[in-house]
Amino acid sequence: MSEIVKFGEFLIESKVIKQHDLIIALEKQKLFGGKIGENLCDIGCFSSSEMMGHLKKFRFTSPLQAI
């Protein structure tokens, strides 16, 4: 069985974001909710249209995981 990769881990492995960006977005998610991609957009890692492109790549290259 293949390993399930989360969207944030995929973005780090793809060198789209740094570990520090993911930590900030996860803390924001704990405080205010929302999806990790939305929180990464909010902190300026990428635009919402760029996020959708990364999400499409993630869904076609990784086993599906709730994000």
HELIX and SHEET records of a PDB file:
HELIX    1   1 PHE A    7  GLU A   13  1                                   7    
HELIX    2   2 GLN A   19  PHE A   32  1                                  14    
HELIX    3   3 ILE A   36  ASP A   42  1                                   7    
HELIX    4   4 SER A   48  THR A   61  1                                  14    
END                                                                             
